[in-house]
Amino acid sequence: MAELESLPLFHRIEGQKVLVLGEGQAAEPKRRLVQRAGGIIVEDMQRAIDEGVRIAFVAHEDAKACEAAAINLRCAGMLVNVVDRPELCDFTTPSLLDRKPVLIAVGTGGASAGLAKHLRLRLERILPDRLGRLADALFASRARLRDRFPDAAERRRALDAALCEGGALDVLDPASHERVGDWLEASGTPRPPTLAEFTIRSDDPEDLTVRQARMLGEADTVCADPGIAPAILARARADARRITCDRLSCRSSERPRCAYPDGSADPAGMTVILRRDTGGNPD
């Protein structure tokens, strides 16, 4: 079974044509969404097909008309969204929190637009209005950041330490963007490579401790018993190196060999080892 019901993507449509079919309350929000993203609205289906339009929103009031349009447009190679008909959709539209250039999308796969909206409203209160300025400041400092930390893993660890709660560039501190330059000047050696081992007794990621969830999210390498649930592993970074190891020698070793495949004395970055156990307490 897939870990994700949908693949979230941010699609650039500025200056591109997007088909929007329908009128009234269902169609107007889609037109506004396309316009906010800089798209050019096309309202004629045949013209859209002839011109090779790639994305379509269908918001007819008649259900049969929606079904027919979805079939024809999909056959023409378009990705289709049919308002309030998730079973006919190639993609759904999330509730958006805009802290330009930071864009946070909250989606439910079409299950409940209301739920997505209220999650977004909660996040609106938590995330500072100036969060986008922090992103801009980090973007403007990319060259200096690479000079200061030439190694990618080292650079990632330095940023993790700075952006975390209480860090020099805490993402929830509205003034963090003002300190990016000072942080780069004052940055010493980033955190050294670390190795952590957890015993997992539940398949439910909600049972992870705060420390476990944080370290999984920051780990460069995750070494796991075969019995560790996919839902637990999904809490790790998508680009983290994954190792599955069931060797008995690793279980009794203070320095598991699977964490040092190249024979080095230390793992690269942070390595988290997950052991599956039905007894005892999690770390």
KAQUIVEN-V616117 format. One line per field, one symbol per residue. phi: phi as a letter, one per 30 degrees, with the letter a starting at -180 (. if undefined). psi: psi as a letter, one per 20 degrees, with the letter a starting at -180 (. if undefined). burial: 1 if it has 16 or more other ideal C-beta (glycine too) atoms within 10 Angstrom, else 0. Layout:
# KAQUIVEN-V616117
phi=???
psi=???
burial=???
This chain:
# KAQUIVEN-V616117
phi=.ddcdbcdbccdbeicdbdbcjbidddedddddddddidcdcccddddddcidcbbccbdddddddddddddddddjcdbcceibedccdbbcddcccbeddbcccbbiidadddedddddddedddddcedddddddddceddddddbddddddddddeddddeiddbedccdceddcddddddcdcddedebbbbbcccbdcdddddedddddddcddbbcbeedddeddddddedcddcbcbbdddddccdbedddbdciddbddicccccccbcbicdd
psi=pqhphqopqoppjpjqpppoprrahhhghhghgghhjjroppjpghggghjkqipppplqhpghhggggggghhhjjqpppopjmhijphqrprppoompjpoppoqjkjgohgggghghhghhhgpqhjhhhgggghghjgghghhhnhpghggghghghhirpirhkphjoijhhijgghghhipbprprqqpqpqopiqioiiiqrggggghghiqhpooqqhipqhhghiirqhjqpppppjphhhhjqhnphhilhjjrhqqpbppppopppiraqq.
burial=0000000000000000111111000110011011001010010010011000101111110000011011011001010111101001101111101010000101110100100100110000001101111111110010001001100001111111011000011110100110110011000001001111011100001001000100110111111110010001101100011000100001000001011100000011111111110000000
